[in-house]
Amino acid sequence: MTDRDIAKMRPAREAMPAATYARLTGASEVALKLPASTIQAFAEEGEDWRERMADALIEAERKKHAA
C-alpha cells in the first residue's frame, strides 16, 4: 500500500454497512436520550467524548454483572 492509498482509507464502521459491522464486531448503534448536561460534561473533556462515554457505560455494565 502506498501513502496515498492509506490516506484514502476510512474506518471499517464508515466503510461497510452498519449491520455488517455490528455482526463482525458485536457492536451496534443505538440512540439514547440523555440530559444535555451529561453530554456536555463528557464533551468538555475533549473530542473523544463518545468513546469515553461508551467506556463509562461498559464499565457500568461490568460492575452490574459483578454485583
PDB file of N, CA, C and O in Angstrom:
ATOM      1  N   MET A   1       0.832  -1.174   0.000  1.00  0.00           N
ATOM      2  CA  MET A   1       0.000   0.000   0.000  1.00  0.00           C
ATOM      3  C   MET A   1       0.886   1.251   0.000  1.00  0.00           C
ATOM      4  O   MET A   1       1.938   1.306   0.636  1.00  0.00           O
ATOM      5  N   THR A   2       0.418   2.218  -0.724  1.00  0.00           N
ATOM      6  CA  THR A   2       1.158   3.475  -0.766  1.00  0.00           C
ATOM      7  C   THR A   2       0.593   4.439   0.273  1.00  0.00           C
ATOM      8  O   THR A   2      -0.481   4.206   0.829  1.00  0.00           O
ATOM      9  N   ASP A   3       1.329   5.526   0.531  1.00  0.00           N
ATOM     10  CA  ASP A   3       0.825   6.557   1.441  1.00  0.00           C
ATOM     11  C   ASP A   3      -0.496   7.128   0.929  1.00  0.00           C
ATOM     12  O   ASP A   3      -1.388   7.473   1.705  1.00  0.00           O
ATOM     13  N   ARG A   4      -0.595   7.216  -0.382  1.00  0.00           N
ATOM     14  CA  ARG A   4      -1.832   7.735  -0.987  1.00  0.00           C
ATOM     15  C   ARG A   4      -3.007   6.802  -0.704  1.00  0.00           C
ATOM     16  O   ARG A   4      -4.106   7.256  -0.383  1.00  0.00           O
ATOM     17  N   ASP A   5      -2.767   5.486  -0.826  1.00  0.00           N
ATOM     18  CA  ASP A   5      -3.811   4.502  -0.521  1.00  0.00           C
ATOM     19  C   ASP A   5      -4.228   4.605   0.945  1.00  0.00           C
ATOM     20  O   ASP A   5      -5.418   4.575   1.259  1.00  0.00           O
ATOM     21  N   ILE A   6      -3.266   4.722   1.822  1.00  0.00           N
ATOM     22  CA  ILE A   6      -3.548   4.801   3.254  1.00  0.00           C
ATOM     23  C   ILE A   6      -4.346   6.064   3.572  1.00  0.00           C
ATOM     24  O   ILE A   6      -5.250   6.037   4.406  1.00  0.00           O
ATOM     25  N   ALA A   7      -4.016   7.147   2.920  1.00  0.00           N
ATOM     26  CA  ALA A   7      -4.723   8.406   3.152  1.00  0.00           C
ATOM     27  C   ALA A   7      -6.197   8.317   2.764  1.00  0.00           C
ATOM     28  O   ALA A   7      -7.031   9.029   3.324  1.00  0.00           O
ATOM     29  N   LYS A   8      -6.519   7.451   1.813  1.00  0.00           N
ATOM     30  CA  LYS A   8      -7.895   7.281   1.351  1.00  0.00           C
ATOM     31  C   LYS A   8      -8.711   6.358   2.255  1.00  0.00           C
ATOM     32  O   LYS A   8      -9.937   6.313   2.148  1.00  0.00           O
ATOM     33  N   MET A   9      -8.047   5.631   3.133  1.00  0.00           N
ATOM     34  CA  MET A   9      -8.742   4.638   3.958  1.00  0.00           C
ATOM     35  C   MET A   9      -9.705   5.303   4.935  1.00  0.00           C
ATOM     36  O   MET A   9      -9.482   6.419   5.404  1.00  0.00           O
ATOM     37  N   ARG A  10     -10.780   4.580   5.225  1.00  0.00           N
ATOM     38  CA  ARG A  10     -11.779   5.029   6.197  1.00  0.00           C
ATOM     39  C   ARG A  10     -11.932   3.942   7.248  1.00  0.00           C
ATOM     40  O   ARG A  10     -11.628   2.778   6.983  1.00  0.00           O
ATOM     41  N   PRO A  11     -12.400   4.305   8.433  1.00  0.00           N
ATOM     42  CA  PRO A  11     -12.650   3.281   9.452  1.00  0.00           C
ATOM     43  C   PRO A  11     -13.682   2.273   8.944  1.00  0.00           C
ATOM     44  O   PRO A  11     -14.582   2.624   8.181  1.00  0.00           O
ATOM     45  N   ALA A  12     -13.545   1.046   9.367  1.00  0.00           N
ATOM     46  CA  ALA A  12     -14.455  -0.011   8.909  1.00  0.00           C
ATOM     47  C   ALA A  12     -15.910   0.350   9.175  1.00  0.00           C
ATOM     48  O   ALA A  12     -16.778   0.067   8.349  1.00  0.00           O
ATOM     49  N   ARG A  13     -16.189   0.978  10.331  1.00  0.00           N
ATOM     50  CA  ARG A  13     -17.582   1.301  10.653  1.00  0.00           C
ATOM     51  C   ARG A  13     -18.179   2.309   9.682  1.00  0.00           C
ATOM     52  O   ARG A  13     -19.401   2.408   9.567  1.00  0.00           O
ATOM     53  N   GLU A  14     -17.325   3.066   8.974  1.00  0.00           N
ATOM     54  CA  GLU A  14     -17.815   4.009   7.966  1.00  0.00           C
ATOM     55  C   GLU A  14     -17.859   3.376   6.581  1.00  0.00           C
ATOM     56  O   GLU A  14     -18.656   3.787   5.737  1.00  0.00           O
ATOM     57  N   ALA A  15     -17.021   2.394   6.342  1.00  0.00           N
ATOM     58  CA  ALA A  15     -16.880   1.837   5.001  1.00  0.00           C
ATOM     59  C   ALA A  15     -17.848   0.695   4.712  1.00  0.00           C
ATOM     60  O   ALA A  15     -18.129   0.411   3.548  1.00  0.00           O
ATOM     61  N   MET A  16     -18.356   0.043   5.737  1.00  0.00           N
ATOM     62  CA  MET A  16     -19.247  -1.094   5.486  1.00  0.00           C
ATOM     63  C   MET A  16     -20.630  -0.810   6.068  1.00  0.00           C
ATOM     64  O   MET A  16     -20.788   0.056   6.929  1.00  0.00           O
ATOM     65  N   PRO A  17     -21.618  -1.543   5.592  1.00  0.00           N
ATOM     66  CA  PRO A  17     -22.971  -1.352   6.132  1.00  0.00           C
ATOM     67  C   PRO A  17     -22.984  -1.573   7.645  1.00  0.00           C
ATOM     68  O   PRO A  17     -22.260  -2.423   8.163  1.00  0.00           O
ATOM     69  N   ALA A  18     -23.811  -0.802   8.341  1.00  0.00           N
ATOM     70  CA  ALA A  18     -23.867  -0.867   9.806  1.00  0.00           C
ATOM     71  C   ALA A  18     -24.168  -2.279  10.305  1.00  0.00           C
ATOM     72  O   ALA A  18     -23.583  -2.719  11.295  1.00  0.00           O
ATOM     73  N   ALA A  19     -25.063  -2.987   9.639  1.00  0.00           N
ATOM     74  CA  ALA A  19     -25.416  -4.339  10.078  1.00  0.00           C
ATOM     75  C   ALA A  19     -24.222  -5.283   9.960  1.00  0.00           C
ATOM     76  O   ALA A  19     -24.009  -6.124  10.834  1.00  0.00           O
ATOM     77  N   THR A  20     -23.457  -5.153   8.906  1.00  0.00           N
ATOM     78  CA  THR A  20     -22.269  -5.991   8.716  1.00  0.00           C
ATOM     79  C   THR A  20     -21.236  -5.685   9.785  1.00  0.00           C
ATOM     80  O   THR A  20     -20.669  -6.599  10.383  1.00  0.00           O
ATOM     81  N   TYR A  21     -20.990  -4.403  10.028  1.00  0.00           N
ATOM     82  CA  TYR A  21     -20.025  -4.008  11.057  1.00  0.00           C
ATOM     83  C   TYR A  21     -20.455  -4.540  12.420  1.00  0.00           C
ATOM     84  O   TYR A  21     -19.631  -5.054  13.176  1.00  0.00           O
ATOM     85  N   ALA A  22     -21.732  -4.419  12.731  1.00  0.00           N
ATOM     86  CA  ALA A  22     -22.243  -4.901  14.014  1.00  0.00           C
ATOM     87  C   ALA A  22     -22.055  -6.409  14.145  1.00  0.00           C
ATOM     88  O   ALA A  22     -21.659  -6.896  15.204  1.00  0.00           O
ATOM     89  N   ARG A  23     -22.336  -7.147  13.076  1.00  0.00           N
ATOM     90  CA  ARG A  23     -22.154  -8.606  13.113  1.00  0.00           C
ATOM     91  C   ARG A  23     -20.699  -8.973  13.329  1.00  0.00           C
ATOM     92  O   ARG A  23     -20.401  -9.898  14.085  1.00  0.00           O
ATOM     93  N   LEU A  24     -19.787  -8.262  12.677  1.00  0.00           N
ATOM     94  CA  LEU A  24     -18.368  -8.581  12.766  1.00  0.00           C
ATOM     95  C   LEU A  24     -17.731  -8.159  14.084  1.00  0.00           C
ATOM     96  O   LEU A  24     -16.791  -8.801  14.553  1.00  0.00           O
ATOM     97  N   THR A  25     -18.229  -7.104  14.674  1.00  0.00           N
ATOM     98  CA  THR A  25     -17.606  -6.578  15.884  1.00  0.00           C
ATOM     99  C   THR A  25     -18.416  -6.815  17.146  1.00  0.00           C
ATOM    100  O   THR A  25     -17.911  -6.626  18.253  1.00  0.00           O
ATOM    101  N   GLY A  26     -19.652  -7.223  16.993  1.00  0.00           N
ATOM    102  CA  GLY A  26     -20.512  -7.377  18.155  1.00  0.00           C
ATOM    103  C   GLY A  26     -21.029  -6.034  18.643  1.00  0.00           C
ATOM    104  O   GLY A  26     -21.681  -5.962  19.685  1.00  0.00           O
ATOM    105  N   ALA A  27     -20.745  -4.974  17.902  1.00  0.00           N
ATOM    106  CA  ALA A  27     -21.191  -3.638  18.286  1.00  0.00           C
ATOM    107  C   ALA A  27     -22.465  -3.286  17.541  1.00  0.00           C
ATOM    108  O   ALA A  27     -22.687  -3.731  16.415  1.00  0.00           O
ATOM    109  N   SER A  28     -23.284  -2.495  18.173  1.00  0.00           N
ATOM    110  CA  SER A  28     -24.459  -1.980  17.483  1.00  0.00           C
ATOM    111  C   SER A  28     -24.679  -0.544  17.923  1.00  0.00           C
ATOM    112  O   SER A  28     -24.303  -0.142  19.025  1.00  0.00           O
ATOM    113  N   GLU A  29     -25.288   0.206  17.046  1.00  0.00           N
ATOM    114  CA  GLU A  29     -25.555   1.602  17.356  1.00  0.00           C
ATOM    115  C   GLU A  29     -26.992   1.731  17.816  1.00  0.00           C
ATOM    116  O   GLU A  29     -27.908   1.148  17.237  1.00  0.00           O
ATOM    117  N   VAL A  30     -27.166   2.504  18.864  1.00  0.00           N
ATOM    118  CA  VAL A  30     -28.494   2.796  19.374  1.00  0.00           C
ATOM    119  C   VAL A  30     -28.578   4.292  19.645  1.00  0.00           C
ATOM    120  O   VAL A  30     -27.559   4.970  19.779  1.00  0.00           O
ATOM    121  N   ALA A  31     -29.769   4.780  19.722  1.00  0.00           N
ATOM    122  CA  ALA A  31     -29.978   6.176  20.084  1.00  0.00           C
ATOM    123  C   ALA A  31     -30.404   6.227  21.540  1.00  0.00           C
ATOM    124  O   ALA A  31     -31.254   5.451  21.977  1.00  0.00           O
ATOM    125  N   LEU A  32     -29.812   7.141  22.285  1.00  0.00           N
ATOM    126  CA  LEU A  32     -30.165   7.328  23.683  1.00  0.00           C
ATOM    127  C   LEU A  32     -30.607   8.758  23.895  1.00  0.00           C
ATOM    128  O   LEU A  32     -30.066   9.685  23.291  1.00  0.00           O
ATOM    129  N   LYS A  33     -31.581   8.929  24.747  1.00  0.00           N
ATOM    130  CA  LYS A  33     -31.961  10.282  25.152  1.00  0.00           C
ATOM    131  C   LYS A  33     -31.273  10.526  26.490  1.00  0.00           C
ATOM    132  O   LYS A  33     -31.596   9.899  27.498  1.00  0.00           O
ATOM    133  N   LEU A  34     -30.325  11.447  26.475  1.00  0.00           N
ATOM    134  CA  LEU A  34     -29.566  11.778  27.673  1.00  0.00           C
ATOM    135  C   LEU A  34     -29.712  13.256  27.967  1.00  0.00           C
ATOM    136  O   LEU A  34     -29.914  14.058  27.055  1.00  0.00           O
ATOM    137  N   PRO A  35     -29.612  13.621  29.235  1.00  0.00           N
ATOM    138  CA  PRO A  35     -29.651  15.047  29.556  1.00  0.00           C
ATOM    139  C   PRO A  35     -28.493  15.777  28.871  1.00  0.00           C
ATOM    140  O   PRO A  35     -27.382  15.254  28.777  1.00  0.00           O
ATOM    141  N   ALA A  36     -28.767  16.973  28.404  1.00  0.00           N
ATOM    142  CA  ALA A  36     -27.728  17.764  27.746  1.00  0.00           C
ATOM    143  C   ALA A  36     -26.537  17.971  28.668  1.00  0.00           C
ATOM    144  O   ALA A  36     -25.396  18.015  28.207  1.00  0.00           O
ATOM    145  N   SER A  37     -26.788  18.098  29.963  1.00  0.00           N
ATOM    146  CA  SER A  37     -25.689  18.311  30.911  1.00  0.00           C
ATOM    147  C   SER A  37     -24.750  17.112  30.970  1.00  0.00           C
ATOM    148  O   SER A  37     -23.551  17.279  31.191  1.00  0.00           O
ATOM    149  N   THR A  38     -25.280  15.909  30.775  1.00  0.00           N
ATOM    150  CA  THR A  38     -24.443  14.708  30.774  1.00  0.00           C
ATOM    151  C   THR A  38     -23.522  14.716  29.564  1.00  0.00           C
ATOM    152  O   THR A  38     -22.323  14.466  29.686  1.00  0.00           O
ATOM    153  N   ILE A  39     -24.078  14.999  28.411  1.00  0.00           N
ATOM    154  CA  ILE A  39     -23.272  15.052  27.192  1.00  0.00           C
ATOM    155  C   ILE A  39     -22.249  16.175  27.296  1.00  0.00           C
ATOM    156  O   ILE A  39     -21.090  15.997  26.923  1.00  0.00           O
ATOM    157  N   GLN A  40     -22.665  17.314  27.795  1.00  0.00           N
ATOM    158  CA  GLN A  40     -21.760  18.446  27.921  1.00  0.00           C
ATOM    159  C   GLN A  40     -20.589  18.114  28.844  1.00  0.00           C
ATOM    160  O   GLN A  40     -19.455  18.503  28.567  1.00  0.00           O
ATOM    161  N   ALA A  41     -20.850  17.403  29.932  1.00  0.00           N
ATOM    162  CA  ALA A  41     -19.787  17.048  30.871  1.00  0.00           C
ATOM    163  C   ALA A  41     -18.714  16.203  30.186  1.00  0.00           C
ATOM    164  O   ALA A  41     -17.525  16.393  30.444  1.00  0.00           O
ATOM    165  N   PHE A  42     -19.112  15.277  29.322  1.00  0.00           N
ATOM    166  CA  PHE A  42     -18.146  14.461  28.595  1.00  0.00           C
ATOM    167  C   PHE A  42     -17.483  15.281  27.489  1.00  0.00           C
ATOM    168  O   PHE A  42     -16.270  15.195  27.296  1.00  0.00           O
ATOM    169  N   ALA A  43     -18.272  16.074  26.765  1.00  0.00           N
ATOM    170  CA  ALA A  43     -17.754  16.830  25.632  1.00  0.00           C
ATOM    171  C   ALA A  43     -16.731  17.881  26.065  1.00  0.00           C
ATOM    172  O   ALA A  43     -15.810  18.195  25.311  1.00  0.00           O
ATOM    173  N   GLU A  44     -16.885  18.420  27.262  1.00  0.00           N
ATOM    174  CA  GLU A  44     -15.942  19.429  27.753  1.00  0.00           C
ATOM    175  C   GLU A  44     -14.530  18.877  27.930  1.00  0.00           C
ATOM    176  O   GLU A  44     -13.557  19.632  27.950  1.00  0.00           O
ATOM    177  N   GLU A  45     -14.427  17.561  28.057  1.00  0.00           N
ATOM    178  CA  GLU A  45     -13.123  16.938  28.294  1.00  0.00           C
ATOM    179  C   GLU A  45     -12.386  16.566  27.009  1.00  0.00           C
ATOM    180  O   GLU A  45     -11.258  16.077  27.072  1.00  0.00           O
ATOM    181  N   GLY A  46     -12.991  16.785  25.862  1.00  0.00           N
ATOM    182  CA  GLY A  46     -12.285  16.519  24.616  1.00  0.00           C
ATOM    183  C   GLY A  46     -13.139  15.906  23.539  1.00  0.00           C
ATOM    184  O   GLY A  46     -14.273  15.483  23.766  1.00  0.00           O
ATOM    185  N   GLU A  47     -12.553  15.870  22.348  1.00  0.00           N
ATOM    186  CA  GLU A  47     -13.251  15.396  21.151  1.00  0.00           C
ATOM    187  C   GLU A  47     -13.630  13.916  21.210  1.00  0.00           C
ATOM    188  O   GLU A  47     -14.548  13.484  20.513  1.00  0.00           O
ATOM    189  N   ASP A  48     -12.937  13.147  22.030  1.00  0.00           N
ATOM    190  CA  ASP A  48     -13.208  11.709  22.111  1.00  0.00           C
ATOM    191  C   ASP A  48     -14.312  11.388  23.117  1.00  0.00           C
ATOM    192  O   ASP A  48     -14.338  10.296  23.685  1.00  0.00           O
ATOM    193  N   TRP A  49     -15.218  12.330  23.337  1.00  0.00           N
ATOM    194  CA  TRP A  49     -16.231  12.159  24.382  1.00  0.00           C
ATOM    195  C   TRP A  49     -17.133  10.958  24.129  1.00  0.00           C
ATOM    196  O   TRP A  49     -17.577  10.316  25.081  1.00  0.00           O
ATOM    197  N   ARG A  50     -17.412  10.643  22.877  1.00  0.00           N
ATOM    198  CA  ARG A  50     -18.286   9.494  22.594  1.00  0.00           C
ATOM    199  C   ARG A  50     -17.627   8.187  23.039  1.00  0.00           C
ATOM    200  O   ARG A  50     -18.276   7.323  23.629  1.00  0.00           O
ATOM    201  N   GLU A  51     -16.347   8.057  22.750  1.00  0.00           N
ATOM    202  CA  GLU A  51     -15.633   6.844  23.152  1.00  0.00           C
ATOM    203  C   GLU A  51     -15.553   6.746  24.673  1.00  0.00           C
ATOM    204  O   GLU A  51     -15.722   5.666  25.238  1.00  0.00           O
ATOM    205  N   ARG A  52     -15.295   7.879  25.337  1.00  0.00           N
ATOM    206  CA  ARG A  52     -15.221   7.870  26.798  1.00  0.00           C
ATOM    207  C   ARG A  52     -16.579   7.563  27.421  1.00  0.00           C
ATOM    208  O   ARG A  52     -16.654   6.879  28.442  1.00  0.00           O
ATOM    209  N   MET A  53     -17.644   8.061  26.816  1.00  0.00           N
ATOM    210  CA  MET A  53     -18.978   7.755  27.320  1.00  0.00           C
ATOM    211  C   MET A  53     -19.283   6.273  27.135  1.00  0.00           C
ATOM    212  O   MET A  53     -19.847   5.635  28.024  1.00  0.00           O
ATOM    213  N   ALA A  54     -18.914   5.733  25.988  1.00  0.00           N
ATOM    214  CA  ALA A  54     -19.112   4.300  25.750  1.00  0.00           C
ATOM    215  C   ALA A  54     -18.319   3.484  26.767  1.00  0.00           C
ATOM    216  O   ALA A  54     -18.824   2.494  27.299  1.00  0.00           O
ATOM    217  N   ASP A  55     -17.078   3.895  27.040  1.00  0.00           N
ATOM    218  CA  ASP A  55     -16.263   3.195  28.039  1.00  0.00           C
ATOM    219  C   ASP A  55     -16.911   3.242  29.416  1.00  0.00           C
ATOM    220  O   ASP A  55     -16.886   2.252  30.148  1.00  0.00           O
ATOM    221  N   ALA A  56     -17.491   4.388  29.775  1.00  0.00           N
ATOM    222  CA  ALA A  56     -18.164   4.522  31.074  1.00  0.00           C
ATOM    223  C   ALA A  56     -19.362   3.582  31.161  1.00  0.00           C
ATOM    224  O   ALA A  56     -19.613   2.992  32.211  1.00  0.00           O
ATOM    225  N   LEU A  57     -20.100   3.442  30.068  1.00  0.00           N
ATOM    226  CA  LEU A  57     -21.247   2.535  30.056  1.00  0.00           C
ATOM    227  C   LEU A  57     -20.806   1.077  30.129  1.00  0.00           C
ATOM    228  O   LEU A  57     -21.450   0.268  30.797  1.00  0.00           O
ATOM    229  N   ILE A  58     -19.718   0.739  29.450  1.00  0.00           N
ATOM    230  CA  ILE A  58     -19.182  -0.622  29.506  1.00  0.00           C
ATOM    231  C   ILE A  58     -18.741  -0.952  30.928  1.00  0.00           C
ATOM    232  O   ILE A  58     -18.988  -2.053  31.421  1.00  0.00           O
ATOM    233  N   GLU A  59     -18.086   0.008  31.585  1.00  0.00           N
ATOM    234  CA  GLU A  59     -17.653  -0.200  32.970  1.00  0.00           C
ATOM    235  C   GLU A  59     -18.851  -0.377  33.899  1.00  0.00           C
ATOM    236  O   GLU A  59     -18.816  -1.215  34.801  1.00  0.00           O
ATOM    237  N   ALA A  60     -19.908   0.401  33.687  1.00  0.00           N
ATOM    238  CA  ALA A  60     -21.118   0.250  34.483  1.00  0.00           C
ATOM    239  C   ALA A  60     -21.725  -1.136  34.293  1.00  0.00           C
ATOM    240  O   ALA A  60     -22.208  -1.747  35.246  1.00  0.00           O
ATOM    241  N   GLU A  61     -21.696  -1.625  33.056  1.00  0.00           N
ATOM    242  CA  GLU A  61     -22.215  -2.968  32.782  1.00  0.00           C
ATOM    243  C   GLU A  61     -21.400  -4.013  33.533  1.00  0.00           C
ATOM    244  O   GLU A  61     -21.968  -4.925  34.133  1.00  0.00           O
ATOM    245  N   ARG A  62     -20.067  -3.888  33.504  1.00  0.00           N
ATOM    246  CA  ARG A  62     -19.200  -4.840  34.206  1.00  0.00           C
ATOM    247  C   ARG A  62     -19.500  -4.854  35.702  1.00  0.00           C
ATOM    248  O   ARG A  62     -19.586  -5.916  36.319  1.00  0.00           O
ATOM    249  N   LYS A  63     -19.655  -3.667  36.273  1.00  0.00           N
ATOM    250  CA  LYS A  63     -19.952  -3.569  37.713  1.00  0.00           C
ATOM    251  C   LYS A  63     -21.290  -4.207  38.037  1.00  0.00           C
ATOM    252  O   LYS A  63     -21.440  -4.870  39.063  1.00  0.00           O
ATOM    253  N   LYS A  64     -22.259  -4.003  37.158  1.00  0.00           N
ATOM    254  CA  LYS A  64     -23.598  -4.574  37.376  1.00  0.00           C
ATOM    255  C   LYS A  64     -23.528  -6.100  37.373  1.00  0.00           C
ATOM    256  O   LYS A  64     -24.149  -6.755  38.210  1.00  0.00           O
ATOM    257  N   HIS A  65     -22.778  -6.658  36.441  1.00  0.00           N
ATOM    258  CA  HIS A  65     -22.685  -8.119  36.355  1.00  0.00           C
ATOM    259  C   HIS A  65     -21.833  -8.701  37.479  1.00  0.00           C
ATOM    260  O   HIS A  65     -22.007  -9.860  37.856  1.00  0.00           O
ATOM    261  N   ALA A  66     -20.919  -7.907  38.011  1.00  0.00           N
ATOM    262  CA  ALA A  66     -20.045  -8.384  39.096  1.00  0.00           C
ATOM    263  C   ALA A  66     -20.783  -8.362  40.436  1.00  0.00           C
ATOM    264  O   ALA A  66     -20.394  -9.059  41.373  1.00  0.00           O
ATOM    265  N   ALA A  67     -21.839  -7.565  40.522  1.00  0.00           N
ATOM    266  CA  ALA A  67     -22.557  -7.423  41.804  1.00  0.00           C
ATOM    267  C   ALA A  67     -23.415  -8.631  42.120  1.00  0.00           C
ATOM    268  O   ALA A  67     -24.077  -8.664  43.157  1.00  0.00           O
TER     269      ALA A  67
END
